[in-house]
């Protein structure tokens, strides 16, 4: 698990599922909370999924954590969608999304397309340096989706 604990909890209005951001973008979601503490599941956790949109092309995808990696795997991108290295990924905000729309998430680090493949192989680098978190903000968001 890729998680971080914070010294705020349900007594401060924090609830499981709320999105967490830092100055650069999305950090993760609250995965557990007690009265005085909460746990953030980072976007790099293998069980994490963030619905994203390519800011330049408006195509939608899901960015997931990868075991043992600081990169995100971006899934469900058809081969006919043009994706460029360095392209910005933002939260999709689709109906019942887990995150509000248009929060910055990551930049495309690599793109690989293979003939006859159903999806492209895309890796993205989170905008937030998750190894150096100091301050985060928990958003009061009522989205209900699991990968939005």
VENVEN-V188528 format. One record per residue. N is the residue number from 1. SS is DSSP state (hx for helix, st for strand, lp for the rest). OMEGA is omega in whole degrees, 0 to 359 (999 if undefined). D_CENTER is the distance of its C-alpha to the mean C-alpha in Angstrom with 2 decimals. Layout:
BEGIN
n = (N N)
ss = (SS SS)
omega = (OMEGA OMEGA)
d_center = (D_CENTER D_CENTER)
END
This chain:
BEGIN
n = (1 2 3 4 5 6 7 8 9 10 11 12 13 14 15 16 17 18 19 20 21 22 23 24 25 26 27 28 29 30 31 32 33 34 35 36 37 38 39 40 41 42 43 44 45 46 47 48 49 50 51 52 53 54 55 56 57 58 59 60 61 62 63 64 65 66 67 68 69 70 71 72 73 74 75 76 77 78 79 80 81 82 83 84 85 86 87 88 89 90 91 92 93 94 95 96 97 98 99 100 101 102 103 104 105 106 107 108 109 110 111 112 113 114 115 116 117 118 119 120 121 122 123 124 125 126 127 128 129 130 131 132 133 134 135 136 137 138 139 140 141 142 143 144 145 146 147 148)
ss = (lp lp st st st st lp lp lp hx hx hx lp lp lp lp lp lp st st st st lp lp st st st st st st st st st lp lp lp lp st st st st st lp lp lp lp lp lp st st st st st st lp lp lp lp lp st st st st st st lp lp lp lp lp st st st st st lp lp lp lp lp lp lp lp lp lp lp lp st st st st lp lp lp lp lp lp lp lp lp lp lp lp st st st st st st st st st lp lp lp lp lp lp lp lp st st st st st st lp lp lp lp lp lp lp lp lp lp st st lp lp lp lp lp lp lp lp lp lp)
omega = (174 183 176 177 175 183 174 182 184 177 179 179 181 180 177 179 181 178 179 181 170 183 184 182 186 177 182 181 175 181 178 181 170 182 187 182 175 178 177 171 183 180 179 177 181 179 181 175 180 174 184 176 175 187 183 188 178 175 182 181 174 177 183 174 179 181 176 183 175 178 176 172 180 187 173 176 182 183 181 178 179 179 181 174 181 181 183 172 177 179 186 181 179 183 182 182 177 181 173 181 168 172 179 183 189 172 180 180 179 180 177 176 177 176 177 177 179 180 172 174 185 173 181 180 177 179 179 173 187 177 183 180 173 181 176 176 176 182 176 185 184 177 185 184 180 180 183 999)
d_center = (14.78 12.55 13.23 14.78 17.51 18.43 21.94 21.34 21.52 22.86 25.86 23.67 22.13 18.88 18.00 15.83 12.76 12.53 9.38 9.75 9.80 12.14 14.34 12.33 8.98 5.95 6.87 6.07 8.65 12.38 13.62 17.23 19.60 23.28 25.57 24.90 21.73 18.18 15.69 12.01 10.00 7.82 4.53 7.61 9.55 11.15 11.06 7.38 6.20 4.11 7.17 7.60 11.00 12.89 14.39 17.73 18.36 16.72 15.84 13.09 11.04 8.43 6.15 7.15 8.27 11.95 14.81 16.43 14.22 12.08 10.89 8.34 10.46 10.18 12.41 14.92 15.98 19.77 22.10 23.60 20.52 20.96 18.02 18.84 17.88 16.40 15.09 12.34 9.23 8.55 7.34 10.16 11.76 13.88 16.37 15.36 11.67 9.68 8.59 11.31 11.73 11.49 9.26 8.76 5.64 7.83 11.36 12.96 14.97 17.07 18.20 20.76 22.65 25.41 28.32 28.27 24.64 22.79 19.40 18.62 17.20 14.42 12.69 10.41 10.53 7.93 9.94 10.32 12.81 11.66 15.27 16.85 15.36 18.26 17.34 14.47 14.69 14.05 13.98 16.61 14.80 16.46 14.14 14.96 12.86 11.11 8.55 8.85)
END
